[in-house]
Amino acid sequence: MADPREEREKLEELLVGPLGVRARDSAGRAVREEESSLRTCFQRDADRITHCKAFRRLKHKTQVFLQPEGDHYRTRLTHTLEVTRLARTVARALMLNEDLAEAIALGHDLGHTPFGHAGERALNRIYSGGFRHYEQSLRVVDRIEKDGRGLNLCRETRIGILAHTTGHPEESRESMVVRLCDHVAYLNHDLDDALRAGIVTEEEVPDLIHEKLGTCSSRRIDTFIRDIVDESRGGRVDISEGLRDVWDLFHEFMNERVYRNPVAKGEEAKVDNILRGIWDHYYAHPEAMPEDYRAIAERDGLDRAVTDYVSGMTDDYAIEQYGKIYIPMAWSVK
């Protein structure tokens, strides 16, 4: 009798069409490993990402709003889970590999900084090599996790993580699905959070968005996902021309009214000082970094190691570190 992995691989011959990536056809891992008897290679990738330290830290990293008051605002972790569910739905409908789409989606934001895109912009100014979260996500799974050994993921998963923002010549259709679902998720849940915070009102949302997508988040998401599935059945994964205008308008509206809103982003000016202060301190005192980051410094250079360390911090930990380094503590004379 075949083991569960082999049964799943046989099943993929029916479930995964010719445009998808079947686990049996994977280009494999940089370091060859014995196959699991229970899970396909892409299922193992999804599990490795879910159990890694960087994934757990996402629950304490900003999505859009810095230090929001309330329990229902998205974090980088809830965003990741929403993208993952959408990507599996689309991949299934298009007869692509759901497990590969899931693994890519789970790993796509592992390299995000504390304080969301404000932190990314700050580190891009600080680090001479430039900082882009999608490149850092790949670095996390390749060079940082497991004390520098990395997760040894399949090539298709790694390329998908790298490609989720700008694309890549070797990307699969599964990675294209994740890229689109990333947009669908953040546009809609960031609007939902902005409405909850009073940054915008439903009446301020452009009429075209209401007319073509609906007046609630679930309807808007459903409309986009159905459109992607219908448009992509022929192999080219994309949004349809019929929704292209509202897709572009939605991005423009969110950039103008939410992502650059002075109320929502009023604290961002402090982010640069916090991360710059922490970065400068550990660059001057590398011995204060954890051992695995000191090892990265020996291997890849001190500036790279400090950037890796700072970018991996959660919002609260970065604030705590800044306080310990720069804010005088109370003391008394006995």
N, C-alpha and C positions, 0 to 999 in steps of 0.2 A: 504494500500500500504506500502511495506517495505521501511525503510529509506535507504539513499545511502550506509551507512556502511553495512547494512544487505544485500543489493543487491551485493555489492562488495564481501562480504564473500561467497555468493552463487556462484558468478562468479569464485571465487578461486577454487571451487570444480572441475571446468573444466580447468582452466588455470594453477593451481599448481598441479603437479603430486604427486604421493605417496612418493617421496623422498624429497619433499619440505616441508616447514613449513607453514601451513595455519594459517591466523590470528586468526581464531576461536579456534585453538588448542594451542595458545600461553600459556606458563606457567604463564604469567601475570606479574604484577608489585609487587614490595616489599610492596607498600602501595596501597591498592585497590582503584580504581577510577571508577566513572560512565563512561560507554562507550560513545564515541562521536556518534552522529547521522549521521555525515558526513564521518568520516574517520575511517579506521581500526586502530588497536593498533599500527601496524608497520608504517603506514602513519603518525600517531601522533608522533611517535618517530623521524621520519625523520624531521618533522616540528619543533619539540622541539630543535633538534640539530642545525638546520639551523638558528634558531632565538636566539641561546644562545651567550653570549659574547665571549666565547672561540673560537667559529667558526668565528666570525668577525675578531678576532685578527690574524687568519691564513694568511690573506692577507699581513701582514707585518712581516711574519716569513720566514726565509731562507729555501729554498729547498736544494740546493747544494752550490751555489756560494754566498759568503758573500759580501753584498753590491755591487752587479753587476751594471755596468754602461749600461743602456739600458732598454727599456720598455718591452721586450719580453721574458725575463728570467722567468722561473717558480718560483712561491712562494709555500708555503705549501698549500695555498688555491687552486691555480690552479691545483696542484697535486691532491688534494682531489676531485675536480670536475672531473678530467680526470678518476680517479679510479672509481668514482661513475657511470659515463656513461658506462665504460667497464663492470662493475659488473652487471648493469641492462641488458646489451645486452646478457651476458653469462647466467644470471639467466633466462631470458626469453626463450632463446634457449633450456635450459635444463628443462624447466617447473618447475623452482623453484620460490620462492616468490621474485619478483622484489622489492617490497617495503621493505622487510627485508634486502635484499642485499644493497639497497640504504641507509637505516638507518645506517647499519654497516659501509659502506664506508664513509658516511658523518662524522661519529664520530671517525674514526679509528686513526686520528692523532691529536686529540684535545689536547693531553698531550705533544706535542712536545715543546721543549725549544726554546728560541731565538738562532739564529746561527746554526740551523739544528743539525746534529748529533755531531758536535763539541761541541755544548752546552750540548747535552745529555751526552757525555763523561765527560765533565767538572763537571756537577752536580752529576754524578755517583761517581766521586772522592771526591766531597765536602760533600755530604750527607751520613751519616754513614749507613743509611738503604739501600743504593743503589738506583739508579735511572734508570728506564726503561720506555721509552715513552709510551709503550702500557699499562703498569700498571697505568701510570699517566693519560692516556686517560680515563680509567675506573674511576679513582678517580675524574676526572673533572666532569663527568656526575653523579656520585654517591654522592660526598661529597663537591664539591666546587661551582658549579653553583647554581644560585638562592639563594645567601647568605647562602650557606651551606646546603640547603635543597635538592639539587640535582634535576635532571630532572625526576626521577622515571620512567626510561625506562623499557621496557619489558626485561625479562631475556634473551631471544634469542639475542636481540640487544646488551646487556651488554656483554654476553659471546663472541659474534662476535668481538666486539671492543677489548676485552682482548686477543682474540686468533689470531689477524690478523698478528702477527709476528711469534709466536712459536707454535700455535695450542693449543687445549684444549680438554679434554676428552668429554665434553658436546657440542662441537661445531656442528653447523648445516652445511649442504652442502653450504648454502648461505654464511657462514663465510669463508669456504674454497675457494669459488669463489672470494671473496674480497681479500683474501691473495694472490692468484695467479695474480689477476688483479692489485694489488698494485705493484708487481714485473714488470709486463708487462709495466705499466705506467712509473715507475721511470727509468727503464732501457732505454726505448726509449726516453722519454723527457729529461733525463739527458744527453744522448748522443747528442740529438738535441741541447741542450744548450751548451755542450762542443764544438761541431762543430761551433756554432755561435761565441763562445768566442775565437776560434782558439787554444783551448787546444789540440785538436786532429784534424786530417784531415780525410776526407772520405777514402783516400788511406791507412791510417793506421788502419782502421777497418778491423779485420781479414776476410780473403776471405770466410771462412765458414759461417760467418754471412751474407755476401752478397749473397752467393750461396743458403742458405736455407731460408733466411728471406726477401731478397730484399735489394735495395739500397736507400730506402727512409723510413722515419719514419712511414708513414701511411701503407705502405706495410708490414713492419716488425710487426707492431701492429696487422694488419689484419691476418697475418700468425699465430701468436701466439694465437689469440682469436679463430680462426677457429680450430686450433689444440686442444685447451682446450675443446671446445664444442664437437668435434668428439671423443676425448678420454674419455670424462666424461659421455657419454650417458648411460653407464651401471651403474652409481651410484658413482663410485670412481672419485672424482674431482681431475684432475692432468694434467700435461703436458705429451705428449706421449714419449715413448722411442725413437721414430724417431727424436724428437727435443731436447732430453735431453742433447746431447752433445753440441749443439749450445746454449742452455739455460745456461749451466754451463760455457761455454766459454765467453758468453756475460757478465756474472757476474764477471768472472776473469778479463776480459779486462777493465771493468768499474772500478773495485777496483784498479787495477794497474795504469791505465792511467788517470783516472778522479778523483775518490774519494780520492786517495792518491797523486795526482799530486801536486808538490810544487808550481806551478804557481796558480792553482785554489784554493789551500788551504793555501796559504802563510800567510794569516792573522789569521789562527786558533790559533797560539800560543798566541795571545792576548785575545782570548775568555776566557781561563781559568782564567786569571787575572781579567778580567771584572766581570765575574760571581762570582768569589771568593770574590772580593772586595765588590760587592753589597750584597752578602749573609752575609759576616761578619758584615757589617754595620747594616743590619736589625736584625741580631741576637743580636747585642749589643744594638740596639735601636728599640725594637718591637713596641713601641708606635708610631713610624713613619709609620708603615704599615696601610693600610686601615682597617676599622673596621671589615669587614668580615674575614680578615686574622688573626686579633687579636682574634676573636672568635674561629677560627681553632686552634690557639695556646693554648687556654684554653681547648679545647676538645681533641686535638691530640698531643700536644707538640709543643714547639717553633721551634725546628729544622724542623719538618714536615711542619709547617705553612710557615716558611721562604722559604723552598724549593718549596712549592706550589706557593708562590708569585713570586719568581724569575723565575720559569719555565714558568709561564703564561705570562711573559713580551714579547713584540715584540722586534725585533732587535733594532729599533730606540729608543724605550723607555728604554731599558737596557743601551744603550750608553748614553742617556740623564741622567739617574739616576747616572751612574758612574761619569759623568762629574760634576753633582751637588755635589756629595759627596766628590770627590777627587781632582778636578781641581780648583785652585783658580780663583775667578772671578775678573774682573777689578773693581777698586774702585777709588774714588777720594776724596780729602779733600776739603770741601767747606769753 
